Amino acid sequence: MLEVTGLNKVYEGHGRRVEAIGDLTFKLADGEFACLVGPSGCGKTTLLRCVAGLLAPTAGEVRVGDRVVDGPPDGLAVVFQEYGRSLFPWMRVRDNVALPLRSPDKRRLVDEALAAVGLEDAHDAYPWQLSGGMQQRVAIARAIAFEPRVLLMDEPFAAVDAQTRAELEDLIRQVWQRLRVTLLFVTHDIDEAVYLGQRVIVLSKSPTHIIDALDVDLPAERDQLTTRSAARFTELRGRVYEQIQQAKLGR
């Protein structure tokens, strides 16, 4: 469903040349949930923007389904970290969610999306009347109302408190299990990556390449207490942590 081949991104200007992404190749199957982790500044967001068609790569290509991405593709949605900037404060929740929809069945899609994120009673609220966690739920609802085949999430829970973050992690797994959308989730949090994904793709420092693609063989049904206290969870997070520390040293 999502295929990245030989992706390279170089920023040039003002006498400087920065190679953010070296050479990346990976695939996500239809309905797969994969998490991207790596050292700070390794190019995770740059990669996601290239995949989303918001930034043109210097070399290589991205395919969604059987189409090469040369701009924001049909069937793909993005949830950004800064939910406050992605929601329009003068529009009510229902209108924010409905914004990208062109379907004649718009009302049903909005209702179902808000119910999926637990905001069925917040249709008429404005974003500024909601907590940060609830605002991010609205952003997620807008993405899933679009009925994407591929969903990209760029550190979407980084700006909320720990308790809200745990609730949103469980929410996104529930949404993914229900919709079976192909999901690429960028995070700097190793524990979050192991808890959420079926696979964790570990990136090197910039210029980025893939160090490992680790299959997460934890049970499909997960919860914050049981899963995170399991010996296998500790083993997996330890392996990812070790690889990232080595990546920081350039090993």
Buried (B, 14 or more C-beta within 10 A) or exposed (E): BBBBBEBBBBEEEEEEEEBBBBBBEBEBEEBBBBBBBBBEEBBBBBBBBBBBBEBEBBEBBBBBBEEEBEEEBEBBBBBBBBBBEBBEEEBBBBBBBBBEBEEEEBEEBBBBBBEBBBBEEBBEBBBEEBEBBBBBBBBBBBBBBBBBBBBBBBBBBBBBEEEBBBBBBBBBBEBBEEBEBBBBBBBBBBBBBBBBBBBBBBBBBBBBBBBEEBEBEBEEEBEEEEBBEBEEBEEBBEBBBEBBEBBBEEE
